[in-house]
Amino acid sequence: MENIRQPMIVRVAKQEDYAKVIEIEKLSFPTAWDYDFLEKISKDIFLVFNGQEVCGYLIAGCCHENIVATILKIAVHPEHRRKGIATNLVHKLVEILKDRKITEIDVIVIDGCKPAILFYKKAGFKTVSTIPQASNDDLHEMKLTIG
Ligand SMILES: CC(C)(COP(=O)(O)OP(=O)(O)OC[C@H]1O[C@@H](n2cnc3c(N)ncnc32)[C@H](O)[C@@H]1OP(=O)(O)O)[C@@H](O)C(=O)NCCC(=O)NCCS
């Protein structure tokens, strides 16, 4: 696939984006979040990358007395990966969080999800702890300081 860096078209998600987000969710995860869960969990920050259509999204929430934000989900449609879309979503998140004076972003990634680990490393996240799992699919806690 052609690796064209797309212009940054990241905006807050609207209700009408949910169908496309769920489609990407199903293509990206073995257990996809459904409409009701998506609505429940995306109350704080829910961004979509809108090219010709919605092709990526990021959901995050702020906690720990508004010092830390957590990325709950990020995914890009398989046909649009490696074009910088997830990077654009994280850049927009950082912009929003800096305005809120939040200084740190964290995320938990499973070991089996190598593209995600490589993506977060490229974005500047560092692994701060590893939580062993019986399945051997260890969980990595990764952090990015933005303050
Ligand atoms: C992880 C994911 C969100 C990355 O999205 P993306 O838009 O393709 O990422 P970007 O194009 O912004 O990638 C930026 C950098 O991350 C790294 N990267 C991303 N995907 C990679 C892959 N499959 N293999 C190796 N490195 C990768 C590269 O360094 C890349 O830079 P480059 O293309 O110049 O080499 C996407 O692969 C995805 O949706 N995966 C399925 C869902 C998932 O696992 N989400 C994370 C857990 S919540």
Ligand as a Chemical Component Dictionary entry (heavy atoms), coordinates in Angstrom:
data_LIG
# 
_chem_comp.id                   LIG 
_chem_comp.type                 NON-POLYMER 
_chem_comp.pdbx_formal_charge   0 
_chem_comp.three_letter_code    LIG 
# 
loop_
_chem_comp_atom.comp_id 
_chem_comp_atom.atom_id 
_chem_comp_atom.alt_atom_id 
_chem_comp_atom.type_symbol 
_chem_comp_atom.charge 
_chem_comp_atom.model_Cartn_x 
_chem_comp_atom.model_Cartn_y 
_chem_comp_atom.model_Cartn_z 
_chem_comp_atom.pdbx_ordinal 
LIG C1  C1  C 0 -1.219 0.145  16.657 1  
LIG C2  C2  C 0 -1.965 0.963  15.576 2  
LIG C3  C3  C 0 -3.029 1.809  16.260 3  
LIG C4  C4  C 0 -0.942 1.877  14.851 4  
LIG O1  O1  O 0 -1.666 2.720  13.943 5  
LIG P1  P1  P 0 -0.980 3.373  12.646 6  
LIG O2  O2  O 0 -1.840 4.490  12.190 7  
LIG O3  O3  O 0 -0.682 2.308  11.680 8  
LIG O4  O4  O 0 0.383  3.945  13.263 9  
LIG P2  P2  P 0 1.350  5.065  12.602 10 
LIG O5  O5  O 0 1.246  4.989  11.129 11 
LIG O6  O6  O 0 1.076  6.366  13.246 12 
LIG O7  O7  O 0 2.766  4.487  13.047 13 
LIG C5  C5  C 0 3.789  5.278  13.630 14 
LIG C6  C6  C 0 4.997  4.405  13.867 15 
LIG O8  O8  O 0 4.678  3.332  14.777 16 
LIG C7  C7  C 0 5.427  2.148  14.405 17 
LIG N1  N1  N 0 4.507  1.113  13.932 18 
LIG C8  C8  C 0 3.175  1.210  13.760 19 
LIG N2  N2  N 0 2.672  0.020  13.331 20 
LIG C9  C9  C 0 3.704  -0.824 13.217 21 
LIG C10 C10 C 0 3.834  -2.178 12.790 22 
LIG N3  N3  N 0 2.775  -2.904 12.380 23 
LIG N4  N4  N 0 5.051  -2.746 12.811 24 
LIG C11 C11 C 0 6.137  -2.049 13.190 25 
LIG N5  N5  N 0 6.097  -0.735 13.601 26 
LIG C12 C12 C 0 4.901  -0.144 13.610 27 
LIG C13 C13 C 0 6.341  2.584  13.264 28 
LIG O9  O9  O 0 7.548  3.052  13.844 29 
LIG C14 C14 C 0 5.541  3.725  12.646 30 
LIG O10 O10 O 0 6.351  4.645  11.916 31 
LIG P3  P3  P 0 6.735  4.324  10.381 32 
LIG O11 O11 O 0 5.478  3.914  9.669  33 
LIG O12 O12 O 0 7.292  5.645  9.898  34 
LIG O13 O13 O 0 7.753  3.223  10.431 35 
LIG C15 C15 C 0 -2.618 0.016  14.514 36 
LIG O14 O14 O 0 -1.644 -0.932 14.098 37 
LIG C16 C16 C 0 -3.842 -0.740 14.993 38 
LIG O15 O15 O 0 -4.971 -0.239 14.894 39 
LIG N6  N6  N 0 -3.635 -1.952 15.523 40 
LIG C17 C17 C 0 -4.780 -2.766 15.998 41 
LIG C18 C18 C 0 -5.385 -2.210 17.252 42 
LIG C19 C19 C 0 -4.402 -2.136 18.417 43 
LIG O16 O16 O 0 -3.607 -3.028 18.641 44 
LIG N7  N7  N 0 -4.480 -1.035 19.197 45 
LIG C20 C20 C 0 -3.619 -0.805 20.336 46 
LIG C21 C21 C 0 -4.084 -1.432 21.571 47 
LIG S1  S1  S 0 -5.385 -0.496 22.317 48 
# 
loop_
_chem_comp_bond.comp_id 
_chem_comp_bond.atom_id_1 
_chem_comp_bond.atom_id_2 
_chem_comp_bond.value_order 
_chem_comp_bond.pdbx_ordinal 
LIG C1  C2  SING 1  
LIG C2  C3  SING 2  
LIG C2  C4  SING 3  
LIG C2  C15 SING 4  
LIG C4  O1  SING 5  
LIG O1  P1  SING 6  
LIG P1  O2  DOUB 7  
LIG P1  O3  SING 8  
LIG P1  O4  SING 9  
LIG O4  P2  SING 10 
LIG P2  O5  DOUB 11 
LIG P2  O6  SING 12 
LIG P2  O7  SING 13 
LIG O7  C5  SING 14 
LIG C5  C6  SING 15 
LIG C6  O8  SING 16 
LIG C6  C14 SING 17 
LIG O8  C7  SING 18 
LIG C7  N1  SING 19 
LIG C7  C13 SING 20 
LIG N1  C8  SING 21 
LIG N1  C12 SING 22 
LIG C8  N2  DOUB 23 
LIG N2  C9  SING 24 
LIG C9  C10 SING 25 
LIG C9  C12 DOUB 26 
LIG C10 N3  SING 27 
LIG C10 N4  DOUB 28 
LIG N4  C11 SING 29 
LIG C11 N5  DOUB 30 
LIG N5  C12 SING 31 
LIG C13 O9  SING 32 
LIG C13 C14 SING 33 
LIG C14 O10 SING 34 
LIG O10 P3  SING 35 
LIG P3  O11 DOUB 36 
LIG P3  O12 SING 37 
LIG P3  O13 SING 38 
LIG C15 O14 SING 39 
LIG C15 C16 SING 40 
LIG C16 O15 DOUB 41 
LIG C16 N6  SING 42 
LIG N6  C17 SING 43 
LIG C17 C18 SING 44 
LIG C18 C19 SING 45 
LIG C19 O16 DOUB 46 
LIG C19 N7  SING 47 
LIG N7  C20 SING 48 
LIG C20 C21 SING 49 
LIG C21 S1  SING 50 
# 
